[in-house]
């Protein structure tokens, strides 16, 4: 009997009927990480017949907020847990995270969380989930480093079990197992996942592209995807971000060649480069150019500083000694000796580049001696913010280079030919496009039709859908609670649709506050009515309107009976309705009206 059998064989009775005691070895989370060959153990009969459920809680019909639950028998695990940023119709909201109601309801069944890579739309919501459901997290080395930084900010450092998993290793999740497969993306250590279930293998690509010449030399593991495809893939869940773009995504190395030409062009000037903080390969190429042209590198932006520090500590950034300097030491060097790497490539209002453009930065003043490179493509909806920043930088005399002018940015997402290649390699029976708005998912489904996937085997799902398969057929069988939770400051979920409606109402039409004092006992008007306007009209320039509004309120009060004056709820509603009608007739606007009654 080998050691494995010693600890895993079931209890049994001796021939004489006396009980023979057996001991079980308790498996710790770290021991759940095994090689792909060792996870395929015989399953009990009831598990072999179990159906598998795929439940997306984010990342469908939207960009960001990626989160998917896999469920089989009594076991569940979560793949990714990301955030998205608020739309223009969410005033005051900081970030948007998935609705965790279904996960919280099934907390005892969750075996762990696996993460594909370290971008915010895949790890940003983790601290909020782990405060509610503390389960092990499995990811590659850099991704774990970035998660640790986020957990530290939220006061969860040392409270969560984090496990590093290398590509081609597999993590046991109850009756399922998750195999990590190397892919290329705009951040190192990105992986796709092969979920081995009783019903069959389900592949989730994560965010990926096919780069034959990556900066770190680690190419996508197409061989493993092909091997799984030859053995038989039940379903493919593939990202759809660039499904509308024809051809192949260019290699990250093309950006390095562009940087080299631009550094030559910027001779005698200070170079400022704005890019995504997580694009470590881009940062490496900037540092390489700085070394070549004998410049020092300074870094701006909290997220940029944190990511670079983590990547440098873990060995994902090669930074020669004395090449990087502190922000405070910049004045010790001439402009032509400096490269600034900063956040703000999306025109975010509080980012370092935006503050520089608005002359609101404490350490950097933009001058004609600046050569600025925006090394990113505007996320849909951010174009006007980026354009505003570019205009303001140019007004200060700086030369500004952005993607439309030179190859200073390439995408980290697969285009159509790469998506078709993934479909052709894996040869899935069913296909579920993920990670994109509806137009992206629809286009990706059309690509799947081109490579021979039957239309009835393609599922364009929505968040909350329960997609069930037994290995032979697949269908959407039900719906679970899903949606968005808004985070505003320290408040998580306390800003709902009613609060958002009020904020938008205030933003569009402003507010009028009506204050009156009623004498105790007699209910006669003892003070006011006073009218305060905020965001509606400037009172000093609208005195006639305010006078007429006060007269309208007095007429309402004088027209009320003694009994009505005692019913303050009724009185407030009457003042609100009649004043709103009066204001609309005068201005064609609908300000929020807030009556306040004080007893004197």
SULZIQUI-V572823 format. One line per field, one symbol per residue. ss: DSSP state (h for helix, s for strand, l for the rest). psi: psi as a letter, one per 40 degrees, with the letter a starting at -180 (. if undefined). burial: 1 if it has 9 or more other C-alpha atoms within 8 Angstrom, else 0. A space follows every 50 residues. Layout:
BEGIN
ss = ???
psi = ???
burial = ???
END
This chain:
BEGIN
ss = llhhhhhhlllsslllllssllllllllhhhhssshhhllllllhhhhll lssssssslslsllllssssssllssssslllssslllllllllssssll hhhhhlhhhssssslllllhhhhllhhhhhllllllssslhhhhhhhhhh hhhllllllllsssllllsssssllssssssslsllllllssssssslls ssssllllsllllllllllllhhhhhhhhhhlssssssslllllllllll llhhhhhhhhhhhhhllllssssslllllhhhhhhhhhhhhhlllssssl lhhhhhhhhhhhhllllllllllsllhhhhhhllhhhsssssllllllll lhhhhhhllllllllllllsssssllllllllhhhhhhhhhhhhhlllss sllllllllllllllhhhhhhhhhhhlssssssslslhhhhhhhhhhhhh llllhhhsllllllsssssllllssssssllllsssssllssllllhhhh hhhhhhhhhlssssssssllllllssssssssssllllhhhlhhhhhhhh hhhhhhhhlllhhhhhlhhhhhhhhhhhhhhhhhhhhllllssssssssl
psi = hiddddeeiiiiiideeihhhiiihhhiddeehiiddeegihiiddddei ihhhgheiehfihafhhhhhhhbeiiihhigiiiiiieeghehdihiihe dddddfdeeheihihdifidedededddddddhgiihhiidddddddddd dddefeheehhhhhhiieiihhgbeiihhhhhiiaehifiiihhhhidea hhhheahiihhegideehiigddddddddddhhdihhiiedfeehiaihi iddddddddddddddeheihhhhhihdegdddddddddddddefiihihi hddddddddddddeeehhhiiedhiideedeeiideeihhhiieeefhde iddddddefehdehhhieehhhhhgihhiheedddddddddddddeeihh hidedigehiieihadddddddddddfidihhhigiiddddddddddddd eehideehhhiiheihhiieediiihdaiihiaihhhhbehheehadddd ddddddddeaihhhhihhhhcdfiheiahihhhhecihddefdddddddd ddddddddeiiddddegdddddddddddddddddddefigihhghhhhh.
burial = 00000010000010000000000000000001111100100000001111 11111111111111111111111011111111110100010011111110 01010000011111111111111111101100001111111111111111 11000110010111101111111011111111111111111111111111 11111111111011000011100011111101111111111111000110 11111101110010010011111111111111111110111000111111 10011111011101011010001110100100001111111111111100 11111110001000010011111111010001101111110111011111 11100011110111111111011011111111111111011111101110 10100011110011111111100100000001101111000100100001 00111100111111111110001011001010111101100100010011 01110100000001100100110111011101110000001111111000
END
